[in-house]
Amino acid sequence: MSTASRPKAVAVRQSYQFDVPGNPEAWQVQVRRARRSPAYERRVAWQEQIRAAARMYWQGSPLEGLVYLRLEFYRAWPSWAPQRHGKAAARWIDTHLGKKPDLTNYQKAAEDALSGVIFVDDSQVMGVTATKDYADADGYTTVWFEIL
């Protein structure tokens, strides 16, 4: 058999995806206080939602190898903003989407939540693609990961 007619080996990677309902919450440094801030409480609750969804979806033990992540964060469209479609909404998006919270803070909070469930430690994440946008209705997060 000549080498030209041999089938080529193709690396098949496993990829998985799940959605997490609820507005994403950004990671932030927590200054120790007698009382935790409402923003801290919201982030902790959102991270627990991610963990719960990940546990439902991924029932094996945490991965020990390398992982690639794609994270899509969709915040609920604010009731005080212009209607979702039209020129006013497009201008509003241009003005507000590039403002806080930072995309990297969403990403950090999600990676921390996935640690110990999907992978052992977030140092195993070898690449990330992340986006933030506004949803047409309720906020949600899409988590997609690929085993490298």
C-alpha positions as CSV (number, residue, x, y, z in Angstrom):
1,M,0.0,0.0,0.0
2,S,1.5,3.3,-1.0
3,T,1.6,6.2,1.5
4,A,-0.7,8.3,-0.8
5,S,-3.6,5.9,-0.2
6,R,-3.2,5.6,3.6
7,P,-5.8,7.4,5.6
8,K,-4.4,10.3,7.6
9,A,-4.6,10.3,11.4
10,V,-6.9,13.0,12.6
11,A,-6.8,14.2,16.2
12,V,-10.4,14.3,17.6
13,R,-10.9,16.6,20.4
14,Q,-13.9,16.4,22.7
15,S,-15.9,19.6,23.3
16,Y,-18.8,20.3,25.5
17,Q,-21.2,23.2,26.0
18,F,-23.8,24.2,28.6
19,D,-25.7,27.4,29.5
20,V,-26.1,29.0,32.9
21,P,-29.2,31.1,33.4
22,G,-28.9,34.5,35.2
23,N,-26.9,37.7,34.8
24,P,-23.2,37.2,34.8
25,E,-21.3,38.9,37.8
26,A,-17.8,40.2,37.6
27,W,-14.9,39.0,39.8
28,Q,-13.6,41.7,42.1
29,V,-11.2,42.0,44.9
30,Q,-13.0,41.6,48.2
31,V,-11.8,43.8,51.0
32,R,-12.4,42.1,54.3
33,R,-15.2,43.8,56.1
34,A,-17.6,42.9,58.9
35,R,-20.3,42.6,56.2
36,R,-20.0,41.4,52.6
37,S,-21.1,43.7,49.9
38,P,-24.2,43.0,47.8
39,A,-22.0,42.8,44.7
40,Y,-19.9,40.1,46.4
41,E,-23.0,38.1,47.4
42,R,-24.3,38.3,43.8
43,R,-21.0,37.1,42.4
44,V,-20.8,34.2,44.8
45,A,-24.4,33.2,44.0
46,W,-23.7,33.4,40.2
47,Q,-20.5,31.3,40.6
48,E,-22.6,28.7,42.5
49,Q,-25.0,28.6,39.6
50,I,-22.1,27.9,37.3
51,R,-20.8,25.1,39.5
52,A,-24.3,23.6,39.8
53,A,-24.8,23.6,36.0
54,A,-21.3,22.3,35.4
55,R,-21.9,19.4,37.9
56,M,-25.1,18.5,36.2
57,Y,-23.4,18.5,32.8
58,W,-20.0,17.1,33.8
59,Q,-20.4,14.1,36.1
60,G,-16.9,12.8,35.9
61,S,-14.0,13.8,38.0
62,P,-12.2,17.1,37.2
63,L,-9.9,17.0,34.2
64,E,-6.2,16.9,34.8
65,G,-5.1,17.9,31.3
66,L,-5.2,21.0,29.3
67,V,-8.5,22.8,28.4
68,Y,-9.6,25.5,26.0
69,L,-12.5,27.7,27.0
70,R,-15.0,29.8,25.1
71,L,-17.2,31.9,27.4
72,E,-20.1,34.1,26.2
73,F,-21.6,36.4,28.8
74,Y,-25.0,37.9,28.1
75,R,-26.4,40.5,30.5
76,A,-30.2,41.2,30.6
77,W,-31.3,44.2,28.6
78,P,-31.9,46.9,31.2
79,S,-35.5,48.1,31.5
80,W,-34.4,51.7,31.5
81,A,-32.5,51.4,28.2
82,P,-34.1,52.1,24.8
83,Q,-36.0,49.3,23.2
84,R,-33.7,46.5,22.0
85,H,-33.9,47.2,18.3
86,G,-33.4,50.4,16.3
87,K,-30.9,53.3,16.0
88,A,-31.3,54.4,19.6
89,A,-30.5,50.9,20.9
90,A,-27.5,50.6,18.6
91,R,-26.1,54.0,19.9
92,W,-26.9,52.8,23.5
93,I,-25.0,49.6,23.0
94,D,-22.0,51.4,21.5
95,T,-21.9,53.6,24.5
96,H,-22.5,51.0,27.3
97,L,-21.1,47.7,26.1
98,G,-17.5,48.9,26.4
99,K,-17.9,50.0,29.9
100,K,-17.6,48.1,33.2
101,P,-17.8,45.4,34.1
102,D,-14.6,44.3,32.3
103,L,-14.8,41.1,30.3
104,T,-11.7,39.8,32.0
105,N,-13.4,40.0,35.4
106,Y,-16.4,38.0,34.1
107,Q,-13.8,35.5,32.7
108,K,-11.9,35.2,36.0
109,A,-15.1,34.6,38.0
110,A,-16.2,31.9,35.6
111,E,-12.8,30.2,35.6
112,D,-12.8,30.2,39.4
113,A,-16.3,28.7,39.4
114,L,-15.3,25.9,37.0
115,S,-12.1,25.0,39.0
116,G,-12.6,21.8,40.9
117,V,-15.6,20.8,38.7
118,I,-14.5,20.7,35.1
119,F,-10.8,21.0,35.7
120,V,-8.6,20.8,38.8
121,D,-7.2,24.3,38.6
122,D,-7.6,27.2,36.3
123,S,-3.9,27.1,35.4
124,Q,-4.9,24.2,33.1
125,V,-6.8,26.7,30.8
126,M,-4.4,27.1,27.8
127,G,-6.6,29.4,25.8
128,V,-9.8,31.4,26.1
129,T,-12.2,33.2,23.8
130,A,-14.6,35.4,25.7
131,T,-17.3,37.8,24.6
132,K,-19.9,40.0,26.4
133,D,-23.1,41.4,25.1
134,Y,-26.7,42.1,26.0
135,A,-29.4,39.4,25.7
136,D,-32.8,40.0,24.2
137,A,-34.4,38.8,27.4
138,D,-32.9,37.4,30.6
139,G,-29.1,37.2,31.1
140,Y,-27.2,34.0,30.8
141,T,-23.7,32.6,30.2
142,T,-22.6,30.0,27.7
143,V,-19.7,27.8,28.7
144,W,-17.9,25.8,26.0
145,F,-14.8,23.8,26.8
146,E,-12.6,21.6,24.7
147,I,-10.2,18.9,26.1
148,L,-6.8,19.4,24.5
